[in-house]
Amino acid sequence: MRTSCIVLALVLLAAVVVPASGAFELRTWATPAAAPADGSPLCTSTSFTLRSRLGGPFAGSAESASFSLWGCSAYTPVEGIFFASITDPLVVTLRWSVDYLGQAEGFNIYRSTSENGLFERVNEKLLEPDLPGVYVDRTVWPETEFWYELYVVRDGFEEKVGFELASVTTGGRLVTRLFPPSPNPFRGETVIMHDIAADAGPPRLTIYDVSGRVVKTFAGTPERSGRYEVTWNGTNDNGQHVGSGVYFCSLETGENRETRRIVLLK
């Protein structure tokens, strides 16, 4: 669960709430720019409520005469430090710490090639709740800016660590390339990974049979240079399963063409 919370306050909030199940610490701040559009004043209430974790993100309740909260229906990021660095040409090391670990089950890291883009989890398994935390990402590629988010997991819910994203830009030069499909030979599905350079022509990824006939065409043109992957499940463009045998995957960009052999088993 990754959602946002509109918090309206004029001062730094440091509230500690102790429900029956344990302790929960909330720390955050905001500015008058987040005030309600209807012109309501920022400080009209003498209290606020932190809603139950069972029905939302917070537990317990507390009071203050100095600020008000509006529209709090989701998580406020946990205070902490999270940063990324290049430790080898194609290795990113992520490090972090949080002010309050509590009953944390572990951490998840999400990555995107755009600050506002779609973030996808990079760790296969939940990372141990150790502090300070370290994770090494070896799946990056050259000449690309990567953005990372860190989430701590408590009671099955994800809470974002900090407001800022960690980012790095890898060096080197990205070259258009078609990687060997994996697995190969395959039953069921195989993944075809390929790099598209910034100066490449419009890419076209196609599966051919041994006679040179088109079996499968993967539609869609990448919006930017980067690393992409598609999954072939052994079907043709009509959705029909093809027979076992040898096939060829071809990546064409302008006048360049690279081909890989694939063996489909039944």
C-alpha positions in Angstrom: 0.0 0.0 0.0 1.6 3.3 -1.1 -0.7 6.3 -0.7 -0.4 9.9 0.3 -1.6 12.0 3.2 -2.5 15.7 3.2 -1.2 17.1 6.5 -1.9 20.7 7.3 0.2 22.1 10.2 2.2 25.2 11.1 4.6 23.6 13.5 6.6 20.4 13.7 4.5 17.5 15.0 6.0 14.9 17.2 3.2 12.7 18.6 3.7 9.4 20.4 0.7 7.1 20.6 0.6 4.0 22.7 -2.3 1.7 21.8 -3.0 -1.6 23.5 -1.0 -3.5 20.8 2.2 -1.5 21.2 3.7 1.9 20.4 3.5 4.0 17.2 5.4 7.2 16.6 4.4 9.8 14.0 6.6 12.7 13.0 5.9 15.1 10.1 5.5 18.7 9.1 3.7 20.7 6.4 3.2 24.3 5.2 0.2 26.7 4.8 0.4 26.0 1.1 -1.5 22.8 1.9 -4.5 24.6 3.3 -8.0 23.7 2.2 -9.2 25.3 -1.0 -12.3 26.7 0.7 -10.2 29.1 2.7 -10.7 27.4 6.1 -8.1 28.5 8.6 -5.2 26.2 9.4 -5.8 26.0 13.2 -9.4 25.7 14.0 -9.4 22.5 16.0 -7.8 21.7 19.4 -7.4 18.0 18.6 -6.8 15.4 16.0 -7.4 11.6 15.7 -5.1 8.9 14.5 -7.4 6.1 13.2 -7.1 2.4 13.9 -4.6 0.4 12.0 -7.3 -2.2 11.4 -9.2 0.2 9.2 -6.4 2.6 8.2 -2.8 3.4 8.7 -2.7 4.8 12.3 -3.4 3.5 15.8 -4.8 5.3 18.8 -5.4 9.0 19.3 -3.8 12.2 20.7 -4.5 15.9 21.1 -2.8 19.2 20.5 -4.0 22.8 20.7 -1.6 24.1 18.1 -2.5 22.5 14.8 -5.1 20.7 12.8 -5.1 17.8 10.4 -7.3 17.5 7.3 -7.8 14.6 4.9 -5.6 12.1 6.6 -6.5 8.9 5.0 -3.1 7.3 4.4 0.4 7.0 5.6 2.8 9.8 6.5 6.3 8.8 5.5 8.5 7.5 8.3 11.5 9.7 9.1 14.8 8.3 8.0 17.8 8.5 5.7 17.9 6.7 2.3 20.5 7.3 -0.3 22.1 5.5 -3.4 25.6 5.5 -4.7 27.5 4.0 -7.6 30.0 1.5 -6.2 31.0 -0.1 -9.5 30.2 0.9 -13.1 27.0 -1.1 -13.0 26.4 -1.6 -9.3 24.2 0.6 -7.2 24.5 0.4 -3.4 21.5 1.6 -1.3 21.9 2.4 2.4 19.3 3.6 4.9 18.4 4.1 8.5 15.1 5.0 10.2 14.4 6.8 13.5 11.9 4.2 14.7 12.0 0.5 13.7 9.2 -0.7 16.0 7.7 -4.0 15.0 9.0 -3.8 11.5 8.9 -7.0 9.5 11.4 -5.8 6.9 12.0 -3.4 4.0 11.1 -3.2 0.3 12.9 -1.2 -2.4 11.2 0.1 -5.5 12.9 1.4 -8.7 12.0 3.5 -11.7 13.8 5.2 -14.6 11.6 8.2 -14.1 11.0 10.4 -11.0 7.3 10.2 -11.7 7.2 6.9 -13.4 6.1 3.5 -12.5 8.1 2.1 -9.6 8.7 -1.7 -9.4 10.1 -3.7 -6.6 13.7 -4.8 -7.1 14.1 -7.2 -4.1 12.6 -10.6 -4.6 12.3 -11.3 -0.9 11.5 -9.0 2.0 14.7 -7.5 3.3 15.7 -8.1 6.9 14.8 -5.3 9.4 18.5 -4.6 10.1 19.8 -1.1 10.8 21.7 0.4 9.1 20.3 -1.3 6.0 22.2 -2.1 2.8 21.0 -3.5 -0.5 23.1 -3.9 -3.7 21.3 -3.6 -7.0 23.2 -5.3 -9.8 20.4 -5.2 -12.3 21.0 -1.6 -13.6 22.3 -0.8 -17.1 24.5 2.0 -18.6 23.7 5.6 -19.3 20.5 5.7 -17.3 19.1 7.6 -14.3 17.5 5.4 -11.7 15.1 6.5 -8.9 14.6 4.5 -5.7 12.0 4.5 -3.0 12.3 2.7 0.4 9.3 1.2 2.3 9.2 -0.4 5.8 6.7 -3.2 6.3 4.7 -3.4 9.5 1.7 -5.6 10.1 1.6 -6.3 6.3 1.4 -2.6 5.4 4.1 -0.6 3.6 5.1 2.8 5.0 7.4 5.0 3.0 10.7 6.1 4.5 11.3 9.8 4.0 9.9 12.2 1.5 12.8 12.3 -0.9 13.7 9.8 -3.6 17.2 8.4 -3.9 18.7 8.7 -7.4 21.9 7.8 -9.3 23.0 8.0 -13.0 25.1 5.1 -14.3 28.0 5.8 -16.6 29.1 4.1 -19.8 27.2 3.9 -23.0 24.0 2.0 -23.6 24.2 -0.1 -26.8 21.3 -1.7 -28.6 21.6 -5.4 -27.8 19.5 -8.6 -27.8 20.2 -10.9 -24.9 19.9 -14.7 -25.1 16.4 -15.7 -24.2 16.0 -17.4 -20.8 15.3 -20.2 -20.2 16.4 -21.7 -23.5 15.3 -24.4 -24.4 12.0 -23.7 -22.7 8.6 -25.1 -21.9 5.8 -22.7 -21.1 7.5 -19.3 -21.3 10.8 -17.6 -22.0 11.9 -14.1 -21.3 13.5 -12.0 -24.1 15.5 -9.1 -22.7 16.9 -6.3 -24.9 18.6 -2.9 -24.7 17.6 0.0 -26.8 20.1 2.9 -27.2 19.0 6.5 -27.5 20.3 6.7 -31.1 18.6 3.5 -32.3 15.9 3.5 -34.9 12.3 2.3 -34.2 12.8 -1.2 -32.7 10.9 -4.3 -33.9 11.0 -7.6 -32.0 9.8 -10.6 -34.0 9.7 -14.4 -33.7 10.3 -16.4 -36.9 10.1 -20.1 -37.7 12.9 -22.0 -39.5 11.3 -21.2 -42.9 11.4 -17.4 -42.2 7.7 -16.9 -41.6 6.6 -14.5 -38.9 5.2 -16.3 -35.9 4.9 -13.6 -33.3 5.3 -9.8 -33.4 5.7 -7.9 -30.2 3.9 -4.6 -30.6 4.8 -1.4 -28.8 7.6 1.1 -29.2 9.7 2.0 -26.1 9.2 5.6 -25.1 12.9 6.1 -24.2 16.2 4.3 -24.3 16.7 1.6 -21.7 16.4 -2.2 -20.9 13.2 -4.0 -21.8 11.9 -7.5 -21.6 9.0 -9.4 -23.1 7.7 -12.9 -22.4 6.9 -15.4 -25.2 4.6 -18.2 -24.2 4.9 -20.2 -27.5 1.9 -18.7 -29.2 1.6 -17.0 -32.6 -0.1 -13.6 -33.4 -3.5 -15.4 -33.4 -3.0 -16.7 -29.8 -2.5 -20.3 -31.0 0.2 -22.5 -29.5 2.9 -23.4 -32.1 4.6 -26.7 -32.3 7.9 -27.7 -30.6 11.1 -26.9 -32.6 13.6 -24.2 -33.4 12.6 -20.6 -33.7 14.5 -17.3 -34.1 14.0 -14.1 -32.2 15.0 -11.0 -34.2 15.6 -7.4 -32.9 15.6 -4.9 -35.7 16.4 -1.2 -35.2 16.7 0.8 -38.5 19.3 -1.0 -40.6 20.6 -3.1 -37.8 19.4 -6.6 -37.0 20.4 -9.1 -34.2 19.0 -12.7 -34.0 18.9 -15.3 -31.3 18.0 -19.0 -31.6 15.2 -20.3 -29.4 14.2 -24.0 -28.8 10.6 -24.7 -27.8 9.9 -28.0 -26.1 6.5 -29.7 -25.5 
